[in-house]
C-alpha cells in the first residue's frame, strides 16, 4: 500500500467479524448552519431510542450530532444509532417502539479495514464520514492511501471502516473517534496545505466525495 507523502501507514489489525447497522434520523437538524443546537424534540427521540431493548449478542449506541458541514449531499442526520452484532448474535429488524419514526438512512455493513479501538472510550466526539465513489474497491484503495495522513498529521489513532451491503448510497462509511472537538478537528484539517495536496487530491482523482457529520 502506498500512502501519502511524509506519512506512515497505520498499524492495521484484523477487522472484527461483527455486523453493524447504521441508522440515522433527521429529527430537528439545522436548516443551514453547521452547528447543531440543543433541541427538546431531539432529546425526546434519543430517550426513546435508548429505551429500545437490544437482542442477545447485540449492542447499540445512540449519538447526537453536533456539527453538519454545509456540503452538498451531506446526510442531514442529527441522531445516529449504531447497532453491533457480535458472534452468532443477529440484528433485529430495526429499532422500534412507540412514536419512533422510521430512520431516514439505514445501512447494514461489515468492517473492511480497522486500526486502533474506536470504542475505547465514549467520552469523545465521533466522526461518521460517508464516501461516494465509483466502486467499493476504488474507495478502499483511496482510503488506504490517506489513512496514514490522518494518523500521522491529525493524531487519529483509530478507524472502523464500514463497508455497506448493497444497495447503498455510499461506498464506505468511516467510523472514527477523533482526538479533539468537532469544529477544531475540521478547521485544523482544512487549514493544513498537506490536506489539500495529499488527501483531497487523492480522493478527487478517485472520483470520491466525502460527506462527514460529527456526533
Buried (B, 14 or more C-beta within 10 A) or exposed (E): EEBBEEBEBBEBEEBEEBBBBBBBBBBBBBEEEBEBEEBEEBBEBBEBBEEBEBBEBBBBBBBBBBBBBEEEEBBBBBBBBBBBBEEEBEBBEBBEEEEBEEBBBBBBBBBBBBBBEBBEEEEBBBBBBBBBBEEBEBBBBBBBBBBBBBBBBBEBBBBBBBBBEEEBEBBBBBBBBBBBBBBEBBEBBEEBEBBEEBBBEBBEEBEBBBBBBBB
